[in-house]
Amino acid sequence: MSDTVSIVAAIIGGFILLYGLTSLVIKEKLYLSEASVAILCGIIFGPLCANFIDVSEWGDEVTITKEFSRIVIGIQVMAAGVALPKKYLYKELKSILVLLGPVMVWMWLSSGLFVWVLIPGLNFTEALMIAACFTPTDPVLANSIVHGKFAEKHVPLHVRQIISCESGANDGLGYPFLFIAVYLLQMDSTGAAIGKWAYWIMGYNVILSCIIGFAAGYVARKLLQLSEQRRLIDKESILVFSVALALFLMGTIGLIKSDDLLACFVAGNSFTWDDWFRIETEKSHMIEPWSLFHDISIQIDLWRLLVLALLVLLFRRLPVVLTLYKFIPAVRTWREAVFTGWFGPIGVGAIFYYSIALESLPIDGPNAHAREVLKPIIYFMVLTSVITHGITIPLFYIGTFATRTLTRTSESGGIRVLRIPKIGRKNTPPISVDTDISEASAIQDNEDVEPTQRHTTITILTPDQRPNLTAPEKNLSELPTSFTAENHTNNTADNSTRYL
């Protein structure tokens, strides 16, 4: 076990060091997300290649995956909530309700339909259960998309903020979509299933977690402000306060079996409701189941997964956002709607809900087939989303660069090349101080004038350094400084000094 810990520490530490040394090039030059590079690192050191790390040898793979992804998501949704501006949930309530209501329902139903059509042996309820795992957008991948040089230059601030807010909120709201399908599968009575879903999921998990999260964020903000005013806390502790709050909520809310992810996001918003914490911090400056992607025994083929991923990425989110963007105040143009609709990444949140779904379905129960196909579908969707959304910005950048190059080439006509005109290209004599504008224009139009060379020296003199001024020049003696200019030409030998 000690060797395993050492190997994991060495790989993680080495990855962070190497990525840190080249992070500026990767993010600002190549426009690649951290998730894409991390996936590549996992493939290299995982069972597929070097086989240095194999989570299945550590114990219960489902439990390890669930708890690790839970910690990652909890910290990230807290960060998403803290990064939002003052009273953002209140100001953009209409936009958030549309994205978490009809948009999310469409994502769930359309994804479930694609799974039901393409994966044999599933009924529609089982397909909805699988689709619920990758319905929420991932806050980790969304964070890498809305931050960085490209996003700051090309994506409006309000669009980046609404994407971050939605990804943090809907990750905690995956429970209602998952468990309505689970309860319908497990319970014979539809009414009893909906009733349990209403009081246990919507009441105990969603509403209670929102109340606890808002109260915890408010109390934490007041205590932190009081401690900072009385100089009881240092800057380093302020910076990590939100992470500690996320871990505390995950522990306490997890003990009472409520929705700790939603509580973390709401607490993050409440914690920075007055923008004090965000301003203070600104001042301070998984293993893929490759063999299951083609498993005839469970009727999984690679082409089915590819078609499913393509349909989900294209129709899971983009059409409904384009249809409803006029009802989303934070999305103002159809171009912003295309960007918002396309960037709905699937990541570690899907893996978390996959592990929750596995715990809810018995191995040898009536839904055993749905349990078997759950893993390859979810993992393949995560892989394709990370790759597709990770390379979208680099491809867009390359396409934009190529378009501009072709446009400039076509404008030049293939013969004439546009260049910046050189200074002094024409035979234009220098314009003296006493020359007026009309005379200057006439001189510039005269091509027969011999070129002259002129050297001008500008000297700034303080009042104590000024020479004796003549009578006309004494009128300017009140100026704090004066300028002298020595004019040297190649066709005259005298140098004149003019005081202005």
N, C-alpha and C positions, 0 to 999 in steps of 0.2 A: 504493500500500500504506500509505503514511503517513497518508493521509486515512482509510482504513479503520480503522486503529488509533486515530486521534483520535476517530472517530465512536463506536467501541466503548467507548473510555474515557469519553467524555462521557455516553453512555447509561447505562453501568454506574454511574459516579459519581453522576449525577443521580438514578438510581433509589435508590441507597443513601442519599443525602441526604434525598430526599423521604420514603422509607419510614421512615428513622430519625426524622424530625420527627413522624411520625404513628403510629409503631409501637405505642405504648401503646393508642391508640384502636383500631387495627386488630386487635390480638391480644387485648386485655383487655375491649374493649367490643363489637366486632363479631365476635370469635372467629373471624377468618379466618386461615388459615395463610399463611406466607410464600410457599409454593409457588404458591398460588392467585393471589396478587398478582403474582408473577414471571411466571407463565404469561400473565396479562393484559398485562403490560408487553411480553413477547415478541411477542404478537399485534399490539400497536399498532405496534411499531417493526420488525417483521419483514416478509417479502415480502407478506403478506396485506394490510397496510394501508400504512404509511409507506414500507416497503421501504428502510429505512436500513441494515439488516443482512441479508446473504444469505450463509450459510456456504458454499453451493455455489460461490461465486466465489472462495473463499480457497484452494481446492485439493481434495484428496480428502475428500469430506464424511464418508465412513465412518470414515476414520482420525482425522479431527479430532474427530468425535463420540465415538469409542471412547476416545481419550486424555483428552479433557476429562472425560467421565463417569467414567473410571477414577480420576482425581485426586480428583474430588468424593467418590466413594464411599469411596476409601481413607481420606481424612481423616475422613469421617463415621463409618465403622465403628470407627476408632481412638477417636473421641470417645465412641461408644456403649460401647466396652469400658472406657474410663477412667472413665466416669460410674457404672459398676456398683459396688455395695458390696463390702466385703472378702470374698474367696473366694466370690464369687457363683456362678461356674460349678460349684464343688464342692457348695455348699449346695443349689442348684436343679438338680442334674444330671438328676434324673428328669423334671422339667418340661421341660427343654431337649431331652432325648432324645425325648420324646413329640412335641414341636412340630417337631423337625427330622426325625423318623422318619415315623410314620404320618400325621401332619397334613400334612407337606410332600409326601409321596407322593400323598395324596388330592388335594391342590391341583393337582399335576402331571397326574394321570390324568383328573380331572374337567374341567380346563381343556382338555386335549387332546381329550377326547370332544366338548366343545362346538365346538371349532374344526373338528374332523373332520366334524361333522354340518352345520354352517352354512356352511362355506367349500367351494365345489365344486372338484373337481380335485385334492384332497389325499388321500393315503393316511394311515393312522393313525399311522405312524411320523413322517411329515412334520408331522402335527398335534402330536405330542408334542414335536418339536423346537421348534415355534413356541411351544407352551405353556410349555416350560422357560424361555423368556426372561422371562415375567412370573409365574413361580411364586414366586420369592423376594419377600418383603416389602421395601419400600424404607426404608432407615434415615433418609434425609433427611426424607421425609414422616412417618415414625413419630416422629421427634424433634419435629416441630411439633405432633403430636397429643398426645404424653404430657407436654409442658411447657406452662406457661402457667397463668393464673388458673383457667380452667375445669377443667383436668385436676387441678390441685392441690386443688380444692375438691370435685370429684365423683368422681374416679377414685382408688381406693386406691393407695398407693405400690407395693405388691408387684405389682399389675397393670401399672403403668407400667414397672416395672423389667423384667418378663418380656417385654413387647412390645419394649422397646429391645434387650434381649439377643437375642431371636429375630431381629429385623430385621438386626442386625449379623452374626449367625452364618450365617443362611441366604443372605445375599447372597454370601458366599464359597462356599457349598455349591451354587451354581447350576451349577457346572461338571459334576458327575456327571450331573445330569438332562439337561443340554444335549448332552453328548458321547456318552452312551449312544445317543441317537437319531441323532446325526451319524455315529457309527461304524457303526451298523446300516444307515444309508443308503449309506455309502461302501464298505463291505466286503461281499463276497459271502457269506463264512462268518460265521454268527452266533457260533460259538465263538471265532473269531479276534477278532471285534469286542468281545465281552465280555472276552476276555483282555487286549486292549490297553487297554480301559477300566479294568480292575482294576489293572494295574501302572502305567499312565501317569497316569490321572486320580486314582484312589483312593490309590495309593501315592505317586507323585512329586508330584502337585499337592496333594492334601488332607493326607495324613499328614506329608509332609516340610514343608509350609508351617506346619502346626501346631507341629511341633518347632522349626523356626527361629523362628517368632513367639514361642513361649513363652520360648525361650532369649534372644532379643533383648530382650524385655520385662524379663526378670529381670536381665540384665546392665545394661540402661539404668537400672533402678530402683536397683540397688546403686551404680552410678557417680554418679547424681544425688544420692542420700543422702550419699555420701561427700563430694561436692563441696560440698553445702550445709552439712554439719557443719564442714568446714574453711573455710567462708566464701569459696569460690572462684567462686560463681555468684550473680547478682543475681535479684531476684524476677521481673523481666520475662522473663529467659531461662527460668525455671522454667515460666512460663505457656505458652510456645510450644514447650516441649520435646516434648510429645506430637505436635504437628503435624510437627516436624522428624523425629521417629522414624517417623511414617507415610510421609513423603516418602522417607526413607532406605530403608525396607523395600520400598516400591513400586519403587524403582530397582534395588535389589540382587536382590530376588526376581523382578522382571521380567526381569532379565538371564539368569537361569537357567531362565526359562520355567515357573515354578511359580505357584501361586495366591497372588498378592500381597494380595488382598482378605481372604482368610481369615487370612493371616499378620498383617495389621494388626489384625484384631479380637482374635485370640489374644494378640498382643503388648500390646494395650491392657488386657486382663484381667490378664496377668502383670505388667504395669507397675504396676498399682494393686492388686496382690494383697493387700497389707497395709494398704490404705486411706491410706497416707501421702501419696501424690501428690494424691489427690482432696481430702483435707483441706487440704493446702497451697494448692491452687488455689482452694478455696472461701474460704479466709482472705483471699486477695488480691482479692477482689472483681473452550432448544432449538427448532428451527424445525419446525412440524408440516407434514406433506405433505397439505395440505388437498385438493388435486386428486385424490389417490389414494384418498380415502375413498369415492369413487364412480367406479370405473373398470371399464367393461364389458369391456375387453380382457383383464383378469385376473380377471373374474367377481367383482368386489368391489362390493357395493351398501351404501349407508348403512344400510338396514334390517337387513342381516345383521350389520353391525358393532354396531349398537345392541342387537340381541337377544343377540349374543355377549357384549357388555359387561355386560348385565343378568344373564345367567345366570352369568357368571364372578364378578361381585361378590356375588351371592346364594349360590351353591353352591360356589364355589371353596374357601372356608375356614370359613364359619359352621357348616354342619352337622357337620363332623368335630370342630370344637372343642366344640360342644355335646354331642356324643356321648362324647367322651373327657375332658371337663374334670374328672371325678372322679379320673382318673389323673394329673392335672397339679396337684401340690400348690400351686403359685403361684396357681392360679385356684380360688377357694374356693366361689363361689356361681354360680348359673346366670346372674345378671345380669352378673357379671364375665366369664363365658364368652361372653355375647352381645357385650359390648364388645370382648373380645379377638378373637373370631371375625370381627367386622365390620371392625375396623381392621387390615386386612392390605393396606396401600396398595401400588400399583404405580407406580414412578417411574424415576429415572435408572438404577437397576440393570437394569431391563428393556432400556433403550436400550443399555447396555453389552453385555449378552449378545446383543442383536440384532446388534450390530456384530461380535461374535465368530462368530456363526452365519453371517453374510455372508462372512466370511473363509474359513470352512470349506466353503462351497458354491461350485463354479465357476458362472460366469454361464451358460454353454451346456451344463451338465451335465444328467444325467437328472432332477435335482430343481430345474430352472430355475423351474418354476411356484411351488414352495414359496418359493424365493428372492424372487420378485417380490411375493408376497402378504405376506411377512414384515414389510416396512416399514409398510404401512398398518395391519395388525393391531396391531403392537406400539405404534405411536404413538397409535392411537385408544384402546387400553387405558390407556396412561399418561394421556392427556387426560381420559378419563372418570373414572379413579381420583382424579386431582388435584381435579377439580371435585366429585365426589361426596363423597369423604372430607373435602374442604375445607369444604363447606357443611353437613356432618352436625351438627357442634357448634352452629353458629348456629341451624339449624332445631330442634335439640333444645332450645336455650335459649328460642327463641320459643314452641315448643310448651309447655314447662314454665310459662313466664310466662302464656300464654293459659289453661292449665288452672287455675292458681292464681286468676286473675282470675275465671273462670267459677265456680269453687268458692265464692269469697267472695261473688259476686253471688247465687248460688243460696241460700247460707246466710242472706243478708239478706232473702230472700223478695220482692225487688223493691220492698219498702215500707220496711222498717226498715233503716237503715244503721248498721253497727257503728262506734262511735267510741271512742276512748280517753276514759274519764271524766275530767272536769276536776277539778282539786284544789280543794276548798272549795266544791263545787257545792251540797251540802246546807247548811242553816243550822246549822252545828256550831260551838259555841263552842270556844275553845282550851282545852286541858287543862293545868292548872297542874302544877307539879312535885310537889305534895303529893297530887294526885288519884290514887286507885288504879284498877285496871283495871275493877272492877265499876261504879264511878261513871262512868268514861269511857264504858262501854257504854250506861249509862242516858242519859247526856247526848246521845250520838249518836242514840238512838232518839227523842229529844224534838225534834219538828219546829217547836215554837212558840218556841224560844229565839231571841232576837234575835242577829244576827251581830255579832261583835266583831272588831276589828282588833288584831292583836298584832304588835309589832316586837321582835325579840330580837337583842341584840348579844352576840356571844361574844368575850370578850377573854382572851388567853393571857398570864398574868403569870409572870415569873420569880420566884424566891424573894426577890430583892432588891427587887422592885417591889411586893410584897404589902403591904396596909395592916395595921394592928394587928388581930389576930384576937381574938375573944372566947374565953372558956374552952372552950365546946363545940367551937369550930372549931379550936382548937389541936391537937386529936387528928389533924388532917389535915395538920399542918405538915411532915410528912416527905415529902409528895408533891413531885416536882420542879417541877411547874407547877400552877396552879390556874386555874379558869375563873370568870368573872363573867358574869352575864346580867342585863341591864336589860329589864324587862318594861313596855311601854307599851300601854295600852288606851285606847279612846276613851270609856269610861264611868267612868274614874277618873283623878284628877289626880296621885296620888302615884306616884312611881317607886320600885320596890324593887330592891335589889341583893342577890343571893344568892351567897354564896361556897360552891362545892362542893369 
